[in-house]
Amino acid sequence: QVQLVESGGRLVQAGGSLRLSCAASGRTFSRYAMGWFRQAPGKEREFVAAISGSDSSTRYADSVKGRFTISRDNAKNTVYLQMNNLKPEDTAVYYCAASSASWVVAAGPTPYNYWGRGTQVTVSS
């Protein structure tokens, strides 16, 4: 069982930056692939970024490529999402997810076994 707790979301002006953190419980964090998803009001949950557990390969949604960076610190059981040049359309609840398939950098939700409760990011124009 893995528990995930996101933090770092807040109100920020367009063009600003935020770093989201996701702290995971358990002793085998390094074996999990991790992902970030987001859901805006009235919209479906969408993929943002993923990082594998095997070799830290990464994958990004086109909408955030070049602006967001996913990283992980296995010693701290934490995955991060650095978000730069934020836009109002980035406003959403951001969710962290973990997959026991450590090699995946999946853009779909299916491979992810565990989900956090989310943290709200609001970008004002």
N, C-alpha and C positions, 0 to 999 in steps of 0.2 A: 504494500500500500504506500502510495506517495501522496503527500499533501503539499499543495502549492499555494503560496500567498504572494499576491502582487502588491506593489507599492510604488509610489512616485508620481501618480497621476495628479494633475491639478489644472487650474486655469492658467493659460499662457497666451501671450499675444502672437499673432501671425508673424512668422520669421524667427520665432524663438526656439529654444531647445528644451528638451526634457530627457531624463534617463529613467526608464522604468526598470524595476527590479522584480525578480520572482525568486523567492526563497523556497527551496524544496526540503522536505523531511527525508530521512532515510540515509542509508550508508552506501547506496549504489548509484548515486546521482550521475556519476560519470558514464554509466552505461545507458542512460536515457537520452534519446533525441528530444529536443525541446523546441517548442514553437510558440509564436505569438499570433493571436488572432484578434480581430476587433469587430464590434457591432455598433453601428450607429442607429439612432431611433428610426424605426420603421423599415430597417434594412436587415438583410440576412448577415449572419456572421461571415466574415471574410478573412482569408489568410493574409498575414503580414510578413512574417519571416520565420525561418527555421534553421536550426543548427544540429548537426548530428552528434551522437555521443562517441562514435568510433574515431572520427578524424577531424571533427569540428568543421566539416563542410557546411556551407551556408547556402540559403536560397531566399529570394525576396520577391514580393509582389512587385509588378512593374510600377505601381503607383507610388512606391516608397523607395525604389532602387536609387541609390546615390544620395539619399537623405537619411535613411535609417541604417543602423548597424546592430546586428545581434552578436552577442558574445557570451561566453560562459566562464565561470571560475569554479572549477570542480572542487577546489579546496574549501570554498565557501558554500557549496551547494546552491549556487545562484546563477541565474541567467539574466542578462541585461538586454534592454532595447534602448539604444541611444537614438534619439529622434531630433534631427536638426531641420532648420528651415520649415518649421511646422506651418501647415495651411489649415484654414477653417474646415476643409473636408476631411481632415484627420481627426476631427472630433468624434469620439466613440468611447465605449467601454472596451478596454484592452484586457484580453485574457491570455494567461499563460497555460501551456499544455505540455504534457510529457508522454512520450511513447517508449514502450519497452523494446521496440525495434530500433536499436541504437544507430543503425546505419542510415535510417531514412531522413530525408529532408523534405517531408511531405507537405504539399500545399492543401490537401484535403483534410478534413477533420477525422476521418476514419481510423488512421493508425494511432491516434492519441488516446491513451487509456485514462489519463487523469487531467483534470481541469481545475484551475483556480476560480475564484469568485469574481475576479475582475477589478480593475481600477479605472476611474473616470478621467479621461483626458478631454479638456475643452479648449479649443483654440479660437480666440476672438479675432475678428477682422479689424 
